């Protein structure tokens, strides 16, 4: 289970505009060259490999990565996936490795128990059109299947229900499947999409997540708080007023929410509002992605705006740093 990007201030972003308290159904995309606060970079429509260079490489000390584009666990909870602009890095058993296959620039990366779904840009020299549209992989990226929208749209804002595979996407522009901007969901792997009104949401969107087994339940994090829907995104009710930088559902249906300002990480029951504090290890650093381990409720991972990565195995009581400012460590 994983959450998506945080967005702000003149950087590449997805914004909801409000007027007199009413939400306008328009999402504005600001495509600037600067990196986003969540580690997502605005990518021009060119192969990902053209942008790599010496910033991302294997070293004797570990693996370096310039950007972080998502976070997610394998079904057995043993492998943590981090898309990093040129393919996917895998953390397992205290060590790092590269995922197999072409080094695509995955965006909107969303792990599921059958693999992962994503959008983004193809690696240089591959046969895929740019952008990738919506793709799926069931073998850690060794191969990908194009499901829809190839050559049409790059879905940075996307999330999947871990066990039902229902997809939610913040569509940036009209295309052959989605005729307008806004939130849509698909229950057939992108063949058809249904618009969602997002009534009740306020603020600048930072994150999107879907319940792992009940696909009608979704959550949106914004600068005005966390909002939960139980009707496929048609209406949302505010769960918490604190600005959210990232969020994800646990396998038990609770929410892990990273808050901005006084940086916090909390586990919240969306039905009762009962909250449990998970003190993050990175004081003062905005949390950009969170992933809950599907096999063990005490295990989770998160990333920060400085490209630090932390994991816990005791429900947030203690954290182990497995990457520091984009340089991976062995975590031991």
Buried (B, 14 or more C-beta within 10 A) or exposed (E): BBBBBBBBEEBBBBBBEBEEEEBEBEBEBBEEEEBBBBBBBBBEEEBBBEBBEEBBEEEEEBBBBBBBBBBBBBBEBEBBBBBBBBBBBBBEEEBBBBBBBBBBBBBBBBBBBBBBBBBBBBBBEBEBBBBBBBBBBEEBBEEBEBBBBBBBBBBBBBBBBBBBBBBBBBBBEEBEBBEEBBBBBBBEBBEEBEBBBBBBBBBBBBBBBBBBBBBBBBBBBBBBBBBBBBEBBBBBEBBBEBBBBBBBBBBEBBBBBBBBEEBBBBBBBBEEEEBEEBEBBBEEBBBBBBBBBBEBBEBBBBBBBBBBBBBBBEBBEEBBEBBEEBBBBEBE
